């Protein structure tokens, strides 16, 4: 699948999809925090390039309930929230078959439409609480994968990102917003596994990109750069295999077995 991860600089969701062989590209006004396919700029510049799936994380500063008190108390221009909502509407109406909008509890549900689902990182194996809404188009609700047991403080559940009082542990800092907005790994992997149904096309793996490749001796590496398995045993297609057809998207080579046009195979899954 051709997957656009809008408003993401961490690369967490992008890399979860790419590990399964999809072509996932993150997009943000900020540069990517880790190497990978990334468009630095306005997502509207590339939103019409023929994506199959978009997962968008619009900035929540002017949308979340936790920050709306600045607006309701007259300390912030209400137009900032209206502009943020207009951006969400544009994302929801994008010409992409499958769309997920992710945001904390806030005014999207009251001003546009209710979320289809609310999830928490502790439902997907992470020691953290962060109630997050998902607004879905042609996608199923995420199924929780692994419950993380909390500690109990005065009879109340508390997770690793929380103080005993229930407040978030992160203190004031210049990058606090970025740390709080990052998608947790368990949720990212669930998105890739449950929404990234293999549809035939898969990213091509090159021997020269394998971990351990020696450019001086030309000795090949043995770990596939796409899926992380041993190169000789991994399910990723190579660049010159018989019985495969090849194509290219955003300068990335992809391949599928001939005759798989209508097949949907879910054999690739993150461990």
KEKE-3310 file (N, C-alpha, C; in steps of 0.2 Angstrom, whole numbers, plus 5000, padded with zeros to 4 digits):
npx = (5004:5002:5006:5002:5008:5003:5008:5018:5033:5041:5042:5037:5025:5026:5038:5033:5024:5032:5041:5034:5034:5027:5025:5027:5026:5031:5025:5028:5030:5041:5058:5062:5064:5071:5080:5072:5059:5052:5043:5046:5036:5021:5007:4997:5003:5006:4996:4987:4993:4990:4988:4984:4981:4979:4985:4983:4989:4984:4990:4987:4986:4977:4965:4963:4955:4962:4969:4959:4955:4962:4956:4942:4943:4946:4959:4965:4965:4950:4949:4960:4957:4946:4953:4961:4952:4946:4957:4957:4945:4948:4958:4950:4942:4950:4955:4957:4956:4956:4956:4962:4960:4969:4968:4969:4956:4944:4938:4935:4926:4914:4913:4914:4912:4908:4921:4925:4931:4939:4955:4969:4986:4990:4982:4988:5000:5009:5016:5008:4996:4984:4971:4965:4957:4950:4945:4938:4938:4932:4939:4942:4939:4952:4959:4962:4978:4987:4985:4992:4997:4992:5000:4993:4987:4981:4969:4967:4970:4986:4998:5015:5018:5012:5011:5008:4997:4990:4993:5002:5019:5029:5038:5038:5045:5054:5051:5041:5028:5030:5035:5024:5015:5019:5016:5013:5023:5016:5003:5006:5011:5000:4991:4998:4998:4984:4978:4986:4984:4991:4993:4998:5008:5024:5038:5054:5068:5085:5101:5113:5108:5107:5110:5127:5133:5148:5156:5169:5175:5164:5156:5141:5128:5118:5106:5090:5085:5072:5062:5070:5073:5083:5092:5092:5081:5070:5053:5053:5053:5066:5076:5077:5069:5062:5045:5040:5032:5036:5036:5036:5035:5036:5050:5053:5056:5045:5037:5027:5020:5017:5000:4994:4985:4972:4972:4972:4983:4988:5000:5011:5017:5020:5031)
npy = (4994:5012:5023:5037:5046:5059:5074:5069:5068:5060:5047:5035:5028:5028:5020:5008:5003:5003:4992:4981:4981:4990:5006:5019:5036:5049:5065:5082:5098:5099:5092:5074:5064:5052:5043:5040:5039:5055:5069:5086:5098:5106:5095:5096:5098:5086:5078:5073:5063:5050:5040:5026:5024:5035:5041:5053:5065:5078:5094:5096:5107:5117:5111:5101:5096:5098:5110:5119:5128:5139:5146:5147:5155:5167:5170:5166:5168:5163:5160:5153:5140:5137:5138:5127:5117:5118:5113:5100:5096:5096:5086:5075:5075:5072:5065:5050:5033:5026:5032:5038:5048:5055:5060:5068:5068:5081:5095:5091:5081:5087:5098:5093:5079:5064:5054:5038:5029:5027:5025:5018:5019:5008:4998:4992:4987:4996:5005:5016:5030:5038:5044:5043:5048:5041:5045:5037:5032:5020:5010:4997:4997:4998:4984:4980:4974:4970:4970:4982:4980:4991:5001:5002:5016:5022:5015:5018:5017:5019:5023:5022:5034:5043:5053:5049:5056:5056:5065:5070:5065:5073:5087:5105:5110:5114:5105:5098:5096:5089:5077:5072:5071:5061:5045:5030:5015:5002:5005:5010:4999:4990:4997:4996:4982:4979:4987:4987:4978:4966:4969:4963:4971:4975:4982:4983:4974:4977:4969:4976:4986:4979:4976:4976:4975:4976:4989:4990:4977:4971:4961:4954:4959:4952:4955:4960:4976:4980:4972:4966:4953:4938:4940:4930:4923:4931:4938:4948:4954:4953:4964:4958:4947:4932:4930:4941:4957:4974:4990:5008:5020:5036:5036:5024:5007:4994:4978:4964:4947:4940:4940:4942:4952:4953:4948:4947:4946:4942:4940:4945:4951:4962:4957)
npz = (5000:4997:5008:5017:5030:5039:5046:5055:5063:5070:5064:5068:5065:5052:5050:5055:5045:5034:5038:5035:5022:5014:5006:5014:5018:5028:5033:5037:5044:5051:5051:5048:5063:5063:5051:5035:5022:5020:5018:5020:5023:5018:5020:5011:4999:4994:4995:4985:4977:4975:4985:4995:5008:5022:5037:5049:5060:5065:5072:5089:5097:5097:5098:5107:5123:5134:5131:5128:5137:5137:5127:5130:5141:5136:5133:5121:5103:5096:5083:5080:5084:5075:5063:5064:5065:5052:5045:5049:5043:5029:5028:5032:5020:5010:4994:4996:4998:5011:5027:5042:5056:5069:5086:5102:5115:5112:5103:5090:5090:5094:5086:5073:5070:5080:5087:5080:5088:5104:5110:5121:5125:5134:5131:5120:5124:5129:5143:5147:5148:5138:5132:5116:5101:5086:5070:5057:5040:5030:5036:5049:5066:5078:5085:5102:5107:5118:5135:5147:5163:5176:5189:5206:5215:5229:5226:5213:5196:5188:5176:5168:5162:5171:5186:5203:5206:5195:5185:5170:5168:5162:5163:5161:5145:5130:5120:5125:5119:5108:5113:5119:5109:5101:5093:5101:5101:5101:5097:5084:5078:5078:5070:5058:5057:5057:5048:5037:5026:5016:4999:4987:4980:4985:4994:4986:4991:4992:4990:4993:5002:5013:5031:5036:5024:5015:5008:5002:5000:4994:5000:5004:5015:5028:5034:5030:5025:5024:5031:5042:5043:5040:5025:5015:5018:5020:5016:5007:4990:4978:4967:4954:4951:4944:4937:4943:4943:4941:4948:4951:4964:4970:4967:4973:4972:4968:4969:4963:4963:4948:4942:4954:4955:4961:4973:4991:5003:5020:5025:5031:5046:5060:5073)
capx = (5000:5005:5003:5004:5008:5003:5009:5022:5041:5045:5044:5035:5020:5029:5042:5029:5021:5038:5044:5029:5035:5023:5028:5025:5030:5029:5025:5028:5034:5048:5062:5061:5068:5075:5081:5067:5055:5049:5042:5046:5032:5014:5004:4992:5007:5007:4990:4984:4998:4987:4989:4979:4979:4982:4985:4985:4989:4984:4992:4981:4987:4970:4959:4962:4951:4967:4971:4954:4953:4965:4951:4936:4944:4948:4966:4968:4960:4946:4950:4966:4954:4943:4958:4963:4946:4946:4962:4955:4940:4952:4961:4944:4939:4955:4953:4960:4951:4956:4958:4962:4963:4971:4969:4967:4949:4944:4933:4933:4920:4908:4912:4914:4908:4911:4926:4923:4934:4944:4960:4974:4992:4990:4978:4992:5007:5014:5015:5006:4988:4983:4965:4965:4951:4951:4940:4939:4935:4934:4944:4939:4941:4958:4958:4968:4983:4990:4984:4998:4994:4995:5001:4987:4989:4975:4964:4966:4975:4991:5003:5021:5019:5008:5012:5003:4991:4987:4995:5007:5025:5033:5038:5038:5051:5053:5049:5036:5022:5032:5035:5017:5011:5022:5012:5016:5025:5011:4998:5008:5011:4993:4989:5001:4996:4977:4976:4990:4983:4996:4989:5002:5014:5029:5044:5059:5074:5092:5107:5117:5106:5107:5115:5133:5136:5155:5157:5176:5175:5158:5153:5134:5126:5114:5100:5086:5084:5065:5059:5074:5074:5089:5090:5090:5074:5064:5048:5053:5055:5072:5075:5077:5066:5057:5039:5037:5031:5039:5033:5039:5031:5041:5057:5054:5055:5040:5036:5022:5020:5012:4994:4991:4981:4966:4973:4974:4986:4990:5005:5017:5015:5026:5031)
capy = (5000:5018:5026:5044:5048:5066:5077:5065:5069:5054:5041:5029:5025:5027:5014:5001:5001:5001:4986:4976:4981:4995:5012:5024:5042:5054:5072:5087:5105:5098:5086:5068:5063:5046:5042:5037:5043:5060:5076:5091:5104:5106:5089:5097:5098:5079:5074:5071:5059:5043:5036:5021:5025:5041:5041:5060:5067:5085:5097:5096:5113:5121:5106:5096:5098:5101:5117:5124:5133:5146:5149:5148:5160:5173:5171:5164:5169:5157:5158:5147:5133:5137:5136:5120:5112:5118:5108:5093:5094:5095:5080:5070:5075:5070:5060:5044:5028:5024:5038:5038:5055:5053:5066:5067:5071:5088:5098:5088:5077:5092:5103:5090:5072:5060:5049:5031:5024:5029:5020:5020:5015:5002:4992:4989:4984:5001:5007:5023:5031:5044:5043:5046:5047:5039:5046:5032:5031:5013:5006:4994:4999:4994:4979:4980:4968:4967:4975:4983:4981:4998:5001:5005:5021:5024:5012:5021:5015:5024:5020:5024:5041:5047:5054:5046:5060:5055:5070:5068:5066:5077:5094:5110:5110:5117:5100:5094:5095:5084:5070:5070:5069:5055:5039:5024:5010:4997:5008:5010:4992:4988:5001:4992:4975:4978:4991:4986:4971:4965:4969:4961:4975:4975:4986:4978:4974:4976:4966:4982:4989:4975:4977:4972:4975:4979:4992:4989:4970:4969:4956:4956:4959:4947:4957:4964:4983:4982:4968:4965:4946:4937:4942:4925:4920:4936:4937:4954:4953:4956:4968:4955:4940:4930:4929:4947:4963:4979:4997:5013:5026:5041:5034:5018:5001:4989:4972:4959:4941:4940:4936:4944:4959:4954:4944:4951:4941:4946:4935:4949:4954:4963:4953)
capz = (5000:4997:5015:5019:5037:5039:5053:5059:5062:5074:5060:5072:5061:5045:5050:5056:5039:5030:5040:5032:5014:5011:5004:5019:5018:5033:5031:5043:5043:5054:5048:5052:5068:5061:5043:5031:5018:5023:5015:5025:5020:5019:5018:5005:4993:4991:4997:4979:4973:4973:4991:4997:5015:5025:5044:5050:5067:5065:5078:5094:5102:5097:5097:5113:5128:5139:5130:5126:5143:5135:5122:5133:5146:5132:5132:5115:5098:5094:5076:5079:5084:5069:5057:5065:5063:5045:5042:5050:5038:5023:5029:5031:5014:5005:4989:4998:5000:5018:5031:5050:5059:5076:5090:5109:5117:5111:5100:5084:5091:5095:5080:5066:5071:5086:5085:5079:5093:5108:5112:5125:5124:5138:5127:5115:5127:5132:5150:5147:5148:5134:5128:5109:5097:5080:5066:5052:5034:5026:5040:5055:5073:5080:5091:5107:5107:5124:5140:5151:5170:5179:5197:5209:5219:5233:5223:5206:5191:5186:5171:5168:5161:5175:5193:5207:5206:5188:5180:5166:5172:5158:5165:5155:5141:5123:5116:5128:5115:5103:5116:5121:5103:5098:5093:5105:5096:5101:5093:5077:5075:5077:5064:5052:5056:5056:5042:5031:5023:5010:4993:4982:4979:4991:4993:4984:4995:4989:4994:4994:5007:5019:5036:5036:5018:5015:5001:5000:4998:4991:5003:5006:5022:5029:5037:5026:5027:5024:5036:5047:5044:5036:5018:5011:5020:5021:5011:5002:4983:4976:4961:4947:4952:4938:4939:4947:4939:4944:4947:4955:4967:4973:4966:4977:4967:4971:4965:4966:4959:4942:4943:4961:4955:4965:4979:4997:5008:5026:5028:5034:5052:5065:5079)
cpx = (5004:5002:5006:5003:5008:5004:5013:5029:5044:5046:5041:5030:5022:5033:5039:5026:5027:5041:5040:5030:5031:5027:5025:5029:5027:5029:5024:5031:5041:5052:5060:5066:5073:5075:5075:5063:5051:5049:5041:5042:5025:5011:5000:4996:5007:5001:4986:4988:4996:4989:4983:4976:4982:4980:4987:4984:4989:4986:4986:4981:4980:4964:4958:4958:4956:4969:4966:4952:4956:4960:4945:4937:4946:4955:4970:4963:4956:4947:4956:4962:4950:4947:4960:4958:4945:4951:4960:4950:4943:4955:4955:4942:4944:4953:4957:4955:4950:4959:4957:4964:4963:4971:4966:4959:4949:4938:4931:4927:4914:4907:4912:4910:4911:4916:4923:4925:4939:4949:4965:4980:4993:4986:4982:5000:5011:5011:5013:4998:4988:4977:4965:4960:4954:4945:4942:4935:4937:4939:4940:4942:4947:4956:4963:4972:4986:4989:4990:4995:4997:4997:4995:4990:4982:4969:4963:4972:4980:4996:5010:5022:5015:5011:5007:4997:4987:4989:5001:5014:5030:5032:5038:5045:5049:5050:5044:5030:5024:5032:5028:5013:5013:5017:5016:5017:5019:5005:5000:5009:5005:4990:4992:4999:4988:4975:4980:4990:4987:4991:4993:5008:5018:5035:5050:5065:5080:5097:5111:5115:5106:5112:5121:5136:5143:5156:5164:5177:5169:5154:5146:5133:5121:5107:5096:5084:5077:5062:5063:5075:5081:5087:5088:5083:5069:5059:5048:5056:5062:5071:5075:5074:5061:5051:5036:5036:5033:5036:5037:5034:5036:5048:5059:5052:5050:5039:5030:5022:5015:5006:4991:4987:4975:4966:4975:4977:4989:4995:5011:5014:5021:5025:5031)
cpy = (5006:5022:5032:5045:5055:5069:5073:5066:5063:5048:5035:5025:5023:5020:5007:4999:4999:4994:4980:4977:4986:5001:5017:5030:5046:5061:5077:5093:5104:5092:5080:5067:5057:5046:5038:5042:5048:5066:5081:5097:5102:5099:5090:5098:5091:5075:5071:5066:5051:5038:5032:5022:5031:5040:5048:5061:5075:5088:5098:5102:5116:5117:5102:5100:5101:5108:5122:5129:5139:5150:5151:5154:5167:5175:5169:5166:5163:5155:5153:5140:5132:5135:5129:5115:5112:5113:5101:5091:5093:5088:5074:5069:5074:5065:5053:5039:5026:5030:5037:5045:5053:5060:5065:5070:5078:5090:5095:5084:5081:5096:5100:5084:5069:5055:5042:5027:5029:5024:5023:5016:5008:4997:4989:4988:4990:5003:5015:5024:5038:5042:5047:5044:5045:5041:5042:5033:5025:5009:5003:4998:4995:4990:4979:4973:4965:4972:4975:4984:4987:4996:5004:5010:5023:5021:5014:5018:5020:5020:5024:5031:5046:5047:5050:5050:5059:5060:5067:5070:5071:5084:5099:5110:5113:5111:5095:5092:5089:5077:5068:5068:5063:5049:5033:5018:5004:4999:5008:5003:4989:4991:4997:4985:4974:4982:4990:4980:4971:4964:4967:4965:4975:4979:4981:4979:4973:4974:4971:4986:4985:4977:4973:4972:4979:4982:4991:4982:4967:4963:4958:4955:4954:4949:4962:4971:4984:4978:4966:4957:4945:4937:4936:4921:4924:4935:4943:4952:4956:4960:4964:4948:4938:4929:4935:4952:4969:4986:5002:5018:5030:5039:5027:5012:4996:4983:4968:4953:4942:4936:4938:4950:4959:4950:4949:4946:4945:4941:4939:4952:4956:4959:4957)
cpz = (5000:5003:5016:5027:5038:5046:5057:5057:5065:5069:5063:5068:5055:5045:5051:5050:5034:5031:5037:5024:5011:5009:5009:5019:5024:5030:5037:5041:5046:5050:5051:5057:5067:5054:5041:5027:5021:5018:5020:5021:5022:5016:5012:4999:4990:4992:4991:4975:4973:4979:4992:5004:5018:5033:5046:5057:5067:5072:5083:5098:5103:5097:5103:5119:5133:5138:5128:5131:5141:5131:5126:5138:5142:5131:5126:5109:5096:5087:5075:5079:5078:5063:5058:5063:5055:5042:5043:5045:5031:5023:5028:5024:5008:5000:4990:5001:5007:5022:5038:5052:5067:5080:5097:5110:5116:5107:5093:5085:5092:5089:5074:5067:5077:5083:5084:5085:5097:5110:5117:5124:5128:5136:5122:5117:5129:5139:5150:5146:5143:5129:5122:5105:5090:5075:5059:5046:5031:5030:5046:5061:5075:5086:5096:5106:5113:5130:5145:5158:5173:5186:5200:5215:5223:5229:5216:5202:5188:5182:5172:5167:5165:5182:5197:5207:5200:5183:5176:5169:5168:5161:5159:5152:5134:5119:5119:5123:5110:5106:5118:5115:5099:5099:5097:5100:5096:5096:5085:5074:5074:5071:5058:5051:5054:5050:5036:5028:5016:5004:4986:4981:4986:4989:4991:4989:4991:4993:4997:5000:5014:5025:5036:5029:5018:5008:4998:4997:4994:4994:5005:5013:5022:5032:5032:5029:5027:5030:5042:5048:5040:5029:5014:5012:5021:5015:5006:4995:4982:4969:4954:4947:4946:4941:4943:4942:4944:4943:4951:4958:4971:4973:4971:4973:4971:4966:4968:4961:4953:4943:4950:4961:4960:4971:4985:5002:5014:5029:5032:5040:5057:5071:5085)
residu = (UNK:UNK:UNK:UNK:UNK:UNK:UNK:UNK:UNK:UNK:UNK:UNK:UNK:UNK:UNK:UNK:UNK:UNK:UNK:UNK:UNK:UNK:UNK:UNK:UNK:UNK:UNK:UNK:UNK:UNK:UNK:UNK:UNK:UNK:UNK:UNK:UNK:UNK:UNK:UNK:UNK:UNK:UNK:UNK:UNK:UNK:UNK:UNK:UNK:UNK:UNK:UNK:UNK:UNK:UNK:UNK:UNK:UNK:UNK:UNK:UNK:UNK:UNK:UNK:UNK:UNK:UNK:UNK:UNK:UNK:UNK:UNK:UNK:UNK:UNK:UNK:UNK:UNK:UNK:UNK:UNK:UNK:UNK:UNK:UNK:UNK:UNK:UNK:UNK:UNK:UNK:UNK:UNK:UNK:UNK:UNK:UNK:UNK:UNK:UNK:UNK:UNK:UNK:UNK:UNK:UNK:UNK:UNK:UNK:UNK:UNK:UNK:UNK:UNK:UNK:UNK:UNK:UNK:UNK:UNK:UNK:UNK:UNK:UNK:UNK:UNK:UNK:UNK:UNK:UNK:UNK:UNK:UNK:UNK:UNK:UNK:UNK:UNK:UNK:UNK:UNK:UNK:UNK:UNK:UNK:UNK:UNK:UNK:UNK:UNK:UNK:UNK:UNK:UNK:UNK:UNK:UNK:UNK:UNK:UNK:UNK:UNK:UNK:UNK:UNK:UNK:UNK:UNK:UNK:UNK:UNK:UNK:UNK:UNK:UNK:UNK:UNK:UNK:UNK:UNK:UNK:UNK:UNK:UNK:UNK:UNK:UNK:UNK:UNK:UNK:UNK:UNK:UNK:UNK:UNK:UNK:UNK:UNK:UNK:UNK:UNK:UNK:UNK:UNK:UNK:UNK:UNK:UNK:UNK:UNK:UNK:UNK:UNK:UNK:UNK:UNK:UNK:UNK:UNK:UNK:UNK:UNK:UNK:UNK:UNK:UNK:UNK:UNK:UNK:UNK:UNK:UNK:UNK:UNK:UNK:UNK:UNK:UNK:UNK:UNK:UNK:UNK:UNK:UNK:UNK:UNK:UNK:UNK:UNK:UNK:UNK:UNK:UNK:UNK:UNK:UNK:UNK:UNK:UNK:UNK:UNK:UNK:UNK:UNK:UNK:UNK:UNK:UNK:UNK:UNK:UNK)
# end
